[in-house]
Amino acid sequence: MKLDLKLYRGYVNDEELIVFGHLFQSWAPDKYSIEKKGLKHAYAILHKFRIKPLENYKINLKFRDLEVTTKTLEDGYFRFTIPYHEELEPGWHNYEVTCKFGQFGIVERGELLKPYPSKLGIISDIDDTFLISHSNNFFKKLYVMLSKNVNTRKVFDDVVRHYQELSQAGQESSKATNSFFYVSSSEWNLYDFIAEFAVLHDLPKAVIKLKKIKTGLRDFVATGRGNHDHKFIKIKDILSFYPHLEYVLLGDDSQHDPFLYERIIITFPKNIRVVYIRQTGQKKKEKVVSVLRNMESMGTATCYFKKSDEAIQHSKEIGII
């Protein structure tokens, strides 16, 4: 049996280190390619949802002088949450994870983030926030996922410029950047696609946090749908992990982002500097306008925009870029 060890970008502060990933039985590597075209691309995407997680396997983490072992959960997920007090320079650092199966084993290397000193953190949704996905049209969303590969999917105009300016806001050098987190209701099955898409379009490098992995084709039909409470929990964890930062929250009005962000502001009334919500339809939604008005009554700036140049102008007006 071949093992497939998938690592995600972790993160660390002055007290704790977090690394996470999945272990599952491997298919032939070419079935996972995100650059195939036509029917081959559709076949590759569907295969991402036909995985077999491996439960109760030992996983070993090595980071500098640190070595720790844990085991996988029922869905193949593992997470290391470890006290860590060693001095570490800001930026991205490599870590190593190994898993042995009998006489065989697999070694993978991932990255974790130690944020640069800053006053600002940025948390963004993905679908219809920067990646055009048509989330409010179920059949069109599935069609786009199955027919367009990573090279043909599109971002909204000027969204990359906005994100790059937010990344550099308040920093004195191009090397130092504000920390980005992409938090979505897409499943971990699509991690490679999202990470590669961000690289292709020169979006800021980010810690990516997604929804529980799916293990069957029936689950594929419901991708990105259902309960969004996991996003609240993941965003809450980020804010609790880096409580000294003010945050910019970016989302859209196609699903539940405005109402989710309202809950975040109520829970963390001092941490949210501004909320940006992209308008995905022809008209602004009254319920969204109302919830944004409530955010502003709690001292958080908001912007409900159709085009990203409006959001850029707003960021300049409130002095964050």
N, C-alpha and C positions, 0 to 999 in steps of 0.2 A: 504493500500500500504506500502511495506517495502522500506526503504531507504538503499542505499549502499554508504557510504562516504569513498572515497579513498584519503588518504593523502600521499604526497611525501616528501622527505627530503628537508628541506629549508636551508637557509643560512643567515648570518648576518655579517655586518662589524661594524665599530665604529659609523656609522651614520644611517644605514637603515637595516630593517629586511624584508625578503621575504619568504613567505609561500604559497604553492599552492596545488591544488587537484581537484578532480572531485566528482560530486554527480549524481547518477543515480538510477533508480529503480532496486531493488535487485531481483536476481534469487535465487534459493536455493543455499546455500553456497558451497555444494559439487560439483556443476557444474563447479566451478572455480578451482578445485584442480589441481595443476601442477605436482602431483606425480602419477596420474593414469597411467595405462599401456594400450597398444594396442588401440583398437577402443574407449575405454573410455577416453584415453588421447586426441585423435583426437577430440572427441565430446566436451571435456572440452575446448580445444583451440578454436574451432569454436564458442563456447558460449561466449568467451571473446569478440567476435566481433558482438554479438547480444544484445548489451546493449541499454537502453533507457535513455538518458541524461535528467536531470531535470533542467529546465530553471527558472531563477528569484526566486530562493529559498534563504532565508536568511541563511547566514553562519556566525557563531560567533567564533572568535579566542581569546583564552586566553593564554598568555605567561607571567608568573610571575605577575607583577602588571598591565600588559597591557591587555585591552579588546577592541576589534574592531569588527564591523559587516560589512559584504559586501553581495553581491548576486551573484548567479551563472549566467554564460553566456549561450548562446543558446546551446552550446555543453556540458553543465554541469560543465564547468571549472570555477574555481575561483582562484583568486590570491590576496594576501595581500602584498602590498608594502608600508611599514610604516616607518616613521622616528623613529629611536631608538638610544638613546644616553646613555643608562644605562651601567654601567660597567658589563662585562660578561667574565667569565673565558673561556679560549680556550677549545675546545672539542665539544662533542655532547650534546644538551640540549633538553628536552621534551617540547612539546607544546600540547595544547588541542583545538580541533575544535568540535563544536556542531551544529546540525541542527534540528529544530523542525518542525513537520508537524501535525497541529491540536493539539490533546492531546498527540501525540507520538513524540519521538525525538531519536536522535542517537548521541553518543559521541565517538570520536576516538582520539587517541594520536599519534602524529608523532614526528619527530626529526628534529632539525636544527643544522647547523654547524657554530661554531665560530672558524676560522682557528687558529692553533698554529702559533706562530711566525716562519717565514721561509722566504727563498728567492725563493722558487720553488713551482709552482703549476703544476699539471698534468691533461691534458684533453685527454681523449681517446674515440675513436669510440668503438663500441661493436662487431658487426657482422664481422667476418673474420679478426678482429684485435686481440681480445683474445678469442672470442667464434667462434668455427668452424661452419660456416653457409652456405657455398657454394653460396654466393650471386651472383656470375657470372654465375650460372646455375639455371635458374628460377624454373624448375620442381624439381630438386634435393633439392633446398632450401625448397620448400613447403613440399616435402616428409619428410625431416628431421624434420621440425616443427611439422608435424602431427604424426609422428611415434616414435619420441624419446622424453621422458619426461625429466624433469630437472635433474634427476639422471643419465641419459644416454648420455646427450650432453657432448661434450668434449671441453677442452681448448687446445691451441697449447703448445707443449713442451717448458718448461722454461719461458713461458710468466708470470706465477705467480711469479717466482723468480725475473724477471726483475721489475715487478710492485712493489713488496715488497721492493726491494732495492731502487727504486725511492721514495717510500713512506718514507723511513728512511734517505734519502740523506741529510746530513747536520744537522741531529737531534742528540742530545746528549742522549736521552732516548727513550726507545721503546714506551712509552706512547705518546710522541709528534710525530706527523706525518705530512708530507706534504699533502696538500689538493688535493683530487682527484675528478674529474668530469667525468662522463660517458655521452657522448652526441651522440645520434644515430638517424637514420631515422626510426627505429622501432617505433611503435605507443605506446601511453600510455596504451593501452590494455595489453601490454606484460610486464608492470612494475614489477609485482609480480614475474614473471618468471626470469627476469634479476636480480632483487635484491636477490632472493634465490640462483640463480646460482653463483653469486659472493660470497655469504656466503659459499656455499658448497665447493668452490675451493680456499677459503682463499685469495681472491682478496681484495685489500684495500677497505675499506668502503668509499662510494662516494655519492655525490649529483648526481642524475640521471635526465637527461633532454631528453625527447623524443618528438615524432611528434604528431600532433593533433590526438585526439582519433577518432577511426572509429566505426561506428554504424550499420554495416550490413555485411552479408556474402560476398556480392560482393566486398566490400572493402578489405576483407581478402586476396583475390587473389592478390591484389596490395600492400600488406604489405611491407614496407621498400623501396618501389619504388617511382618514381615521383620526384618532385622538392625537392632539398636539401637546399634551401635558409634558411629554418628554422634553420639548423645547424649553418650557418654563424651568424645568429641573436643571437642564444643562446650562442655561443662561444664569440661573441662580448660583450654580456651582462656580462659574467663572467669576461672577461678581464677589462671591465670598472668598475666592482664592486670591483675588487681587483687589481688596476693598479700598485701597488708597486711590484708585483711578476714577475719573469721570468717564462715562461711556457715551458713545454715539451708537444708537440702534437703527438699523436699516432693514426695511421690510416692504411688503406690498399689500394691496387690499384684496387679493384674490382668495385668501383663506382667512387665517385668524391672527395674523401678526399684530394689527392694532390693539386687539383685545388682550393678547398675550403681553404686549409691551406695557399696557396699562397696569396689569397685575404686577409686573416687574417694578414699575415706578411706585406703586403703592407699598410694595415690600421693601424697596431700596430708595426712599424718597430723596436721598442726597447724592446718589451716584449717577443719575442719568442726565446728561447735559442736553441732548437733543434727540428727537425721534424723526426719522425720515420714512415716509410711506409712499411708495410708487402707485399711481393710479393706473390700473390695468384696463379699465373699460372706457367708454366714451364720456361718462359722467362721474363726478365724485359721488361716493356713497354717503348718504345722510348719517348712517350709523357710525361710519368712520370719522366724519366731520365732528360728530358729537363726542366720540371718545377722545379725539385729539384735543378738543376744547377742554375736556376734563383733565387731560395731562397738563395743559398749559396752566390750569387753575392750581396745579401742584408745583408750579415753578419750572417745568420742563418745556423747552422750546420745541416746536413741531413744524414740519413742512410736508404738505400733501401735494405731490408734484406729478406731472405727466412726463416731463423730460428732465434728464439729469442736469442740464445747464441751469434749470431753476433751483435744484438742490445745491449746486455749486455756488450760485449767487447768494442763497440763503446762508450757507456756511461762511461766506465772506462777511455778510451783514452782521452775523452774531459773533464774528471774530475768532472762529476756530481754524480757519485757513487764511 
